[in-house]
Amino acid sequence: MGINAVGLDSLLAEIAATGNAVLFVDGLDRIEIQDRGIVLDLVNTILASPALATWKIIATSRDNGIEPLRTWLPSEIVREGGVGTVAVEPFDDSEAAELAEQKPALRPLLFGNERVREIARRPFFAAVLARSLAHATPGQATPQSEIELIEAWWTRGGGQVWKIPSGALRIPSLLPVTPMKRSALS
């Protein structure tokens, strides 16, 4: 590829020089045990290097709190005051009404069956459902139950609704660029 291996701290310093010293980790609580080393290498490098002191780490997780993460994240991250949380609440009636005005196909989901409403009013699922329903065939029924909603989710491409940007396919090829053992970080 023509890319020389460099230390992870050097690579992160170069990234920070572009003005984007933020590590985003989506679904931190869903990272498989065998893949946690990648995140730990990044986090431990950021914590250990004074040159990386401006870095911020933003991670998303489900609402089961920080406790499950204490078993594998560095204590500097999870100790008192090391983690801030932002809860993303479901849309209330007023917000749901405003969304339904903009996306009429969502109205039956946002104001229908309570179980469906519970899911459809979560911002993430509302966005996915809006895209999914936009691609529904004419006359296709709007889900009226939780089971129908789940079925529609999978048959209309749930989890696969976003096109992968061409640059994102390069990410796996960049991982070997910075081979580093955790023991070298201390």
C-alpha positions as CSV (number, residue, x, y, z in Angstrom):
1,M,0.0,0.0,0.0
2,G,2.9,2.3,0.4
3,I,2.1,3.1,4.0
4,N,4.9,2.8,6.6
5,A,4.1,1.5,10.0
6,V,4.3,4.2,12.7
7,G,3.7,4.3,16.4
8,L,0.1,4.7,17.4
9,D,0.9,7.8,19.4
10,S,2.5,9.4,16.3
11,L,-0.5,8.5,14.2
12,L,-2.9,10.0,16.8
13,A,-0.8,13.1,17.0
14,E,-1.0,13.5,13.2
15,I,-4.8,13.1,13.3
16,A,-5.0,15.7,16.1
17,A,-3.0,18.1,14.0
18,T,-5.9,18.2,11.5
19,G,-8.1,19.7,14.3
20,N,-10.1,16.5,15.0
21,A,-8.7,15.1,18.3
22,V,-11.8,13.0,19.1
23,L,-12.1,9.2,19.2
24,F,-15.6,8.2,18.5
25,V,-16.7,4.7,19.6
26,D,-20.2,3.7,18.7
27,G,-21.7,0.9,20.7
28,L,-19.0,0.6,23.2
29,D,-21.0,-1.9,25.2
30,R,-21.4,-4.1,22.2
31,I,-17.8,-4.6,21.4
32,E,-16.9,-8.3,21.3
33,I,-14.3,-9.5,23.8
34,Q,-11.9,-10.5,21.1
35,D,-12.1,-6.9,19.6
36,R,-11.7,-4.9,22.8
37,G,-7.9,-4.8,22.4
38,I,-8.2,-2.4,19.5
39,V,-10.2,0.1,21.6
40,L,-7.9,-0.5,24.6
41,D,-4.8,0.2,22.5
42,L,-6.3,3.5,21.4
43,V,-7.6,4.6,24.8
44,N,-4.4,3.6,26.7
45,T,-2.2,5.4,24.1
46,I,-4.3,8.6,24.5
47,L,-4.2,8.3,28.3
48,A,-0.5,7.6,28.5
49,S,0.9,10.2,26.1
50,P,1.1,13.9,27.3
51,A,1.3,14.8,23.6
52,L,-2.3,13.5,23.2
53,A,-3.7,15.4,26.2
54,T,-6.2,17.3,24.0
55,W,-7.9,14.1,22.8
56,K,-11.5,13.5,23.8
57,I,-13.3,10.2,23.7
58,I,-17.0,10.0,22.9
59,A,-18.7,6.7,23.1
60,T,-22.2,5.5,22.7
61,S,-23.8,2.7,24.6
62,R,-27.2,1.4,25.5
63,D,-28.8,2.5,28.7
64,N,-27.4,-0.2,31.0
65,G,-24.9,2.3,32.4
66,I,-21.2,2.2,32.9
67,E,-21.0,-0.8,35.2
68,P,-20.6,-3.5,32.5
69,L,-17.7,-1.4,31.0
70,R,-15.8,-1.2,34.3
71,T,-14.6,-4.8,33.7
72,W,-12.5,-3.9,30.7
73,L,-12.0,-0.1,30.4
74,P,-9.0,1.6,32.1
75,S,-9.9,2.8,35.6
76,E,-8.9,6.4,34.6
77,I,-11.9,6.4,32.2
78,V,-14.6,4.9,34.5
79,R,-13.6,6.4,37.9
80,E,-15.8,9.1,39.5
81,G,-16.0,12.2,37.2
82,G,-14.2,10.4,34.3
83,V,-17.4,9.7,32.4
84,G,-20.3,12.1,31.5
85,T,-23.5,10.8,30.2
86,V,-26.2,12.2,28.0
87,A,-29.5,10.3,27.9
88,V,-31.3,10.5,24.6
89,E,-35.0,10.3,25.6
90,P,-37.8,9.2,23.3
91,F,-39.8,11.9,21.6
92,D,-42.7,13.3,23.6
93,D,-46.1,13.9,22.1
94,S,-45.2,17.4,20.8
95,E,-42.0,16.3,19.2
96,A,-43.7,13.2,17.8
97,A,-46.4,15.4,16.3
98,E,-43.8,17.7,14.7
99,L,-41.9,14.7,13.2
100,A,-45.2,13.2,11.9
101,E,-45.9,16.5,10.1
102,Q,-42.5,16.2,8.4
103,K,-42.7,12.4,7.8
104,P,-46.4,11.5,7.5
105,A,-45.7,7.8,7.0
106,L,-44.5,7.7,10.6
107,R,-47.7,9.0,12.1
108,P,-49.3,5.6,12.7
109,L,-46.2,4.4,14.4
110,L,-45.7,7.5,16.5
111,F,-49.3,7.6,17.7
112,G,-50.6,4.0,17.3
113,N,-50.0,0.8,19.4
114,E,-48.2,1.6,22.6
115,R,-45.5,-1.0,22.1
116,V,-44.8,0.2,18.5
117,R,-44.9,3.9,19.7
118,E,-42.3,3.0,22.4
119,I,-39.9,1.9,19.7
120,A,-40.8,4.4,17.0
121,R,-40.3,7.4,19.3
122,R,-36.7,6.7,19.9
123,P,-34.7,9.0,17.6
124,F,-32.5,6.3,16.1
125,F,-35.4,4.0,15.3
126,A,-37.5,6.9,14.0
127,A,-34.7,7.9,11.6
128,V,-34.3,4.3,10.4
129,L,-38.1,3.8,10.1
130,A,-38.5,7.0,8.1
131,R,-35.9,5.9,5.6
132,S,-37.4,2.4,5.5
133,L,-40.9,3.6,5.0
134,A,-39.8,5.9,2.3
135,H,-38.7,2.9,0.3
136,A,-41.8,0.8,1.0
137,T,-43.9,-0.3,-1.9
138,P,-47.1,1.6,-2.5
139,G,-50.0,0.0,-0.6
140,Q,-47.6,-1.8,1.8
141,A,-49.2,-1.7,5.3
142,T,-47.7,0.3,8.1
143,P,-46.8,-2.0,11.0
144,Q,-49.5,-2.1,13.6
145,S,-47.8,-4.3,16.3
146,E,-44.4,-4.8,17.7
147,I,-44.1,-8.1,15.7
148,E,-45.1,-6.4,12.5
149,L,-42.6,-3.6,13.2
150,I,-39.8,-6.1,13.8
151,E,-40.8,-7.9,10.6
152,A,-40.8,-4.7,8.6
153,W,-37.5,-3.7,10.1
154,W,-35.8,-6.9,8.8
155,T,-37.6,-7.2,5.5
156,R,-37.0,-3.5,4.6
157,G,-33.3,-3.7,5.4
158,G,-33.0,-2.9,9.2
159,G,-29.4,-2.4,10.2
160,Q,-28.4,-2.1,6.5
161,V,-30.1,1.1,5.7
162,W,-27.0,3.3,5.3
163,K,-24.7,3.2,2.3
164,I,-21.1,2.7,3.4
165,P,-18.9,5.6,2.3
166,S,-16.1,4.4,0.0
167,G,-13.5,5.7,2.5
168,A,-15.0,3.6,5.3
169,L,-13.9,0.5,3.5
170,R,-10.3,1.6,4.0
171,I,-10.6,1.5,7.8
172,P,-9.9,-2.3,8.2
173,S,-6.8,-1.9,6.0
174,L,-5.5,0.9,8.3
175,L,-5.6,-1.3,11.4
176,P,-2.4,-3.2,10.6
177,V,-0.6,0.1,10.0
178,T,0.0,0.6,13.7
179,P,0.9,-2.8,15.1
180,M,1.4,-2.4,18.8
181,K,1.3,-4.6,21.8
182,R,-0.4,-3.4,24.9
183,S,2.7,-4.1,26.9
184,A,4.6,-1.4,24.9
185,L,2.1,1.2,26.1
186,S,3.1,1.2,29.7
